[in-house]
Amino acid sequence: MPEGVVVFVKVKLSEFLTPIAEYGTELFYQDFLELNNLTAPFLLFDVKNRKVEKVITFHNDSKKQTTGELRKILEICQIPLIEVGSIAELYTLTLFENKED
């Protein structure tokens, strides 16, 4: 894990993402509710750049709709979504490329 990247567990997307609609409008409120209804199982956050780097979720057939909604929002925000089958699978993933100078 690169320096300055922290992992948050079970966080609402509304804690890290804000709607682009004007604050106080009905559209802002609707977008906020949509963000607030989605939880990221694992969220990798770069504290230096103050941005979400990746979201990790579990492949779960019973929650396909929620995963689809999460994917749609993350694609709009250009945030990669990684689906894994188990926690053990996380140990084999390369989440960040090593850049050696």
ROMAR-772303 format. One line per field, with one value per residue (C-alpha): residue in one letter; x, y, z. Coordinates in steps of 0.25 Angstrom, whole numbers, m for minus. Example, Ala and Ser with C-alpha at 12.3 -4.5 7.8 and 13.67 -1.06 7.14 Angstrom:
2
rest	A | S
east	49 | 55
north	m18 | m4
up	31 | 29
//
This chain:
101
rest	M | P | E | G | V | V | V | F | V | K | V | K | L | S | E | F | L | T | P | I | A | E | Y | G | T | E | L | F | Y | Q | D | F | L | E | L | N | N | L | T | A | P | F | L | L | F | D | V | K | N | R | K | V | E | K | V | I | T | F | H | N | D | S | K | K | Q | T | T | G | E | L | R | K | I | L | E | I | C | Q | I | P | L | I | E | V | G | S | I | A | E | L | Y | T | L | T | L | F | E | N | K | E | D
east	0 | 6 | 9 | m3 | m13 | m23 | m34 | m48 | m57 | m73 | m74 | m85 | m81 | m87 | m76 | m66 | m74 | m83 | m93 | m90 | m103 | m104 | m105 | m119 | m126 | m136 | m126 | m115 | m124 | m127 | m113 | m109 | m119 | m114 | m100 | m104 | m111 | m99 | m88 | m74 | m69 | m55 | m50 | m36 | m34 | m21 | m20 | m9 | m18 | m31 | m38 | m44 | m34 | m42 | m54 | m54 | m67 | m70 | m76 | m90 | m102 | m112 | m107 | m105 | m114 | m107 | m93 | m99 | m103 | m89 | m82 | m91 | m87 | m73 | m71 | m77 | m67 | m56 | m53 | m49 | m58 | m51 | m60 | m54 | m60 | m54 | m45 | m34 | m34 | m30 | m16 | m14 | m18 | m8 | m16 | m5 | 7 | 21 | 28 | 42 | 51
north	0 | 13 | 24 | 33 | 23 | 18 | 7 | 10 | m1 | 0 | 15 | 22 | 28 | 41 | 43 | 44 | 48 | 60 | 63 | 72 | 79 | 93 | 91 | 93 | 89 | 77 | 70 | 72 | 65 | 54 | 51 | 52 | 41 | 32 | 34 | 32 | 19 | 12 | 6 | 3 | m9 | m5 | 9 | 13 | 28 | 36 | 46 | 54 | 57 | 56 | 46 | 33 | 23 | 10 | 3 | m12 | m20 | m35 | m42 | m46 | m50 | m46 | m32 | m30 | m18 | m11 | m14 | m9 | 4 | 5 | 3 | 13 | 24 | 20 | 20 | 34 | 38 | 31 | 22 | 8 | m3 | m16 | m28 | m40 | m53 | m54 | m47 | m57 | m52 | m38 | m44 | m47 | m34 | m24 | m11 | m1 | m2 | m1 | 11 | 10 | 22
up	0 | m4 | 7 | 10 | 6 | 16 | 16 | 21 | 24 | 22 | 19 | 12 | m1 | 4 | 14 | 2 | m10 | m12 | m22 | m33 | m33 | m27 | m11 | m6 | m19 | m20 | m30 | m19 | m9 | m18 | m22 | m7 | m3 | m14 | m9 | 5 | 2 | m3 | 6 | 1 | 8 | 6 | 1 | m1 | 1 | m3 | 9 | 2 | m11 | m3 | m13 | m13 | m21 | m21 | m16 | m13 | m11 | m11 | m22 | m17 | m26 | m16 | m16 | m31 | m32 | m20 | m27 | m40 | m34 | m27 | m41 | m48 | m38 | m37 | m53 | m53 | m43 | m50 | m38 | m40 | m34 | m31 | m28 | m20 | m16 | m2 | 7 | 4 | m10 | m5 | m2 | m16 | m22 | m27 | m24 | m27 | m37 | m31 | m37 | m34 | m38
//
